[in-house]
């Protein structure tokens, strides 16, 4: 339908109206339970922006510590 020049504006309008129709309830929903998440609903716990490498190092360190703790428990220590 979008390949035909005569129908393209009509289909774009239909898609725009459909997306606006779905977005309005999501914007008004304070619980955030709908599909569309707006900035402010999903980023409230972010205090700083960190490079990905640092986050990966932190997680790998936590996994290593967890694995070492599990080994100590298995060895009885």
C-alpha angles and dihedrals in degrees: 000000000000092000093066110084094213095053099038097088090046094050092045089053092049091050091047093050092046093052092047090049090054095041098054096068090045092054092049094045107100095189094063091226095131125088099258116074120198126206107270095037097067102028102051093112096052112107102163139017113234133183115261093239092061092050092050091049090051092051094046089050091051091049091050092050091048091050092049090050090051091051091051090051091050091050091050096246 
